[in-house]
Amino acid sequence: MNDQKPVLAILGGTGKEGPGLALRWAHAGYPLIIGSRQAEKAQATAAEINAQLGIDTVRGMENSEAARLADLAVLTVVQSAQLEALQSVREVLQGKILVDATARVDFRDPRPPAPPAAARLAQDVLGPGVRVVAAFQNVPAHALKKDLGGTIPTDVLVCSDDVGAAQQVIELAKAVGMRAYYAGGLDNAVVVEGLTALLISINKHYGAKTASIGISGI
Ligand SMILES: NC(=O)c1ccc[n+]([C@@H]2O[C@H](COP(=O)([O-])OP(=O)(O)OC[C@H]3O[C@@H](n4cnc5c(N)ncnc54)[C@H](OP(=O)(O)O)[C@@H]3O)[C@@H](O)[C@H]2O)c1
C-alpha cells in the first residue's frame, strides 16, 4: 500500500462485528464503505457511523458494489452465510485482498470447528486471483466500540498464505489500536476460529463480554 489510505469495504457490515471495525477505521481516516445485501440497510448503518463520528464520508451500498469500489474488503457476514456471500462478490474481488473474520462457533454451544479453516474455504471459492487473509475472528464486537482512538486489549492473529497481504492487514489492525501478529498460513486459521470457542466459554463462565487473547514472549 502507498501513503494513501486504501478504500475499505465491510461486507455484511450491518451486524455486530462489521460496524465495530468500520467505526474504528473511519475514525482513523480510512475511506470506508459499508456493504449489505440491501443498499438501504447499508446506508442506514453508514449514517449511524457518520453521526457518531461527526463526518459524512462513510458510504453504504450493496455488497458487490462495495467490493467493486474497495481496495480491500473485510467479510463480516453471519458465519452460516460466509460461502454464499463470497460467491456473490467473487468476480469483483479479483486482484484484491479479502479479509475473512469468520469464526464458525455457535454461541450457545461453543466448540472448535473442524478443518479446513473458514478462510481456506474462502480461498477455494475465490480462487488464486484473490489474496485471502484470516483476521479479527477473536476480536469481540463489544471491545471495538469503546475508546475509538485508544488501544484495544486484544491481539489479532493474522493467517495467510501470502505474507505480504498479511502484513497489510497487520498494519490495518495496528492503525486502530490492536496488536497483530503473523500466525502462519490459512490452514492455521482453524485454530484461531477454535480460540473463539474458548473465549465464549470464558465469557459465559465469568459473566464477561470481552475476553481476549494476548501473545507474550516476542
Ligand atoms: N460478534 C462478534 O463479537 C464477533 C467477533 C469476531 C468475529 N465475528 C465473526 O464476524 C462475523 C459476523 O458476526 P456478527 O456477530 O457481526 O454477525 P451478525 O450480526 O449476526 O450478522 C452480520 C451480517 O450478516 C449478514 N447476513 C445475514 N445473513 C446473510 C446471508 N444469507 N447472506 C449474506 N449476508 C448475510 C447481515 O447483513 P445484511 O442483512 O445487511 O446483508 C448481517 O448484518 C461472523 O463470521 C462471526 O463469526 C464476530
PDBQT file of the ligand as one rigid body, heavy atoms in Angstrom, charges set to zero:
ROOT
HETATM    1  N1  LIG A 301     -19.907 -10.649  17.066  1.00  0.00    +0.000 N 
HETATM    2  C1  LIG A 301     -18.623 -10.763  17.448  1.00  0.00    +0.000 C 
HETATM    3  O1  LIG A 301     -18.243 -10.339  18.553  1.00  0.00    +0.000 OA
HETATM    4  C2  LIG A 301     -17.607 -11.372  16.503  1.00  0.00    +0.000 A 
HETATM    5  C3  LIG A 301     -16.250 -11.348  16.872  1.00  0.00    +0.000 A 
HETATM    6  C4  LIG A 301     -15.308 -11.857  15.992  1.00  0.00    +0.000 A 
HETATM    7  C5  LIG A 301     -15.700 -12.423  14.777  1.00  0.00    +0.000 A 
HETATM    8  N2  LIG A 301     -17.032 -12.465  14.459  1.00  0.00    +0.000 N 
HETATM    9  C6  LIG A 301     -17.400 -13.048  13.178  1.00  0.00    +0.000 C 
HETATM   10  O2  LIG A 301     -17.845 -11.993  12.351  1.00  0.00    +0.000 OA
HETATM   11  C7  LIG A 301     -18.918 -12.465  11.516  1.00  0.00    +0.000 C 
HETATM   12  C8  LIG A 301     -20.140 -11.594  11.752  1.00  0.00    +0.000 C 
HETATM   13  O3  LIG A 301     -20.543 -11.709  13.091  1.00  0.00    +0.000 OA
HETATM   14  P1  LIG A 301     -21.742 -10.780  13.644  1.00  0.00    +0.000 P 
HETATM   15  O4  LIG A 301     -21.895 -11.138  15.079  1.00  0.00    +0.000 OA
HETATM   16  O5  LIG A 301     -21.486  -9.371  13.256  1.00  0.00    +0.000 OA
HETATM   17  O6  LIG A 301     -22.954 -11.374  12.784  1.00  0.00    +0.000 OA
HETATM   18  P2  LIG A 301     -24.457 -10.861  12.612  1.00  0.00    +0.000 P 
HETATM   19  O7  LIG A 301     -24.614  -9.555  13.317  1.00  0.00    +0.000 OA
HETATM   20  O8  LIG A 301     -25.360 -11.973  13.027  1.00  0.00    +0.000 OA
HETATM   21  O9  LIG A 301     -24.618 -10.712  11.029  1.00  0.00    +0.000 OA
HETATM   22  C9  LIG A 301     -23.777  -9.897  10.249  1.00  0.00    +0.000 C 
HETATM   23  C10 LIG A 301     -24.441  -9.619   8.909  1.00  0.00    +0.000 C 
HETATM   24  O10 LIG A 301     -24.533 -10.824   8.134  1.00  0.00    +0.000 OA
HETATM   25  C11 LIG A 301     -25.392 -10.511   7.049  1.00  0.00    +0.000 C 
HETATM   26  N3  LIG A 301     -26.116 -11.718   6.600  1.00  0.00    +0.000 N 
HETATM   27  C12 LIG A 301     -27.029 -12.427   7.293  1.00  0.00    +0.000 A 
HETATM   28  N4  LIG A 301     -27.487 -13.443   6.529  1.00  0.00    +0.000 NA
HETATM   29  C13 LIG A 301     -26.852 -13.355   5.325  1.00  0.00    +0.000 A 
HETATM   30  C14 LIG A 301     -26.911 -14.094   4.107  1.00  0.00    +0.000 A 
HETATM   31  N5  LIG A 301     -27.704 -15.171   3.985  1.00  0.00    +0.000 N 
HETATM   32  N6  LIG A 301     -26.094 -13.703   3.090  1.00  0.00    +0.000 NA
HETATM   33  C15 LIG A 301     -25.291 -12.632   3.214  1.00  0.00    +0.000 A 
HETATM   34  N7  LIG A 301     -25.208 -11.884   4.351  1.00  0.00    +0.000 NA
HETATM   35  C16 LIG A 301     -25.980 -12.252   5.379  1.00  0.00    +0.000 A 
HETATM   36  C17 LIG A 301     -26.371  -9.448   7.539  1.00  0.00    +0.000 C 
HETATM   37  O11 LIG A 301     -26.151  -8.302   6.718  1.00  0.00    +0.000 OA
HETATM   38  P3  LIG A 301     -27.265  -7.771   5.672  1.00  0.00    +0.000 P 
HETATM   39  O12 LIG A 301     -28.612  -8.234   6.160  1.00  0.00    +0.000 OA
HETATM   40  O13 LIG A 301     -27.098  -6.296   5.792  1.00  0.00    +0.000 OA
HETATM   41  O14 LIG A 301     -26.879  -8.308   4.356  1.00  0.00    +0.000 OA
HETATM   42  C18 LIG A 301     -25.890  -9.180   8.959  1.00  0.00    +0.000 C 
HETATM   43  O15 LIG A 301     -25.988  -7.821   9.350  1.00  0.00    +0.000 OA
HETATM   44  C19 LIG A 301     -19.149 -13.951  11.865  1.00  0.00    +0.000 C 
HETATM   45  O16 LIG A 301     -18.449 -14.751  10.958  1.00  0.00    +0.000 OA
HETATM   46  C20 LIG A 301     -18.526 -14.070  13.257  1.00  0.00    +0.000 C 
HETATM   47  O17 LIG A 301     -18.028 -15.363  13.468  1.00  0.00    +0.000 OA
HETATM   48  C21 LIG A 301     -17.989 -11.939  15.290  1.00  0.00    +0.000 A 
ENDROOT
TORSDOF 0
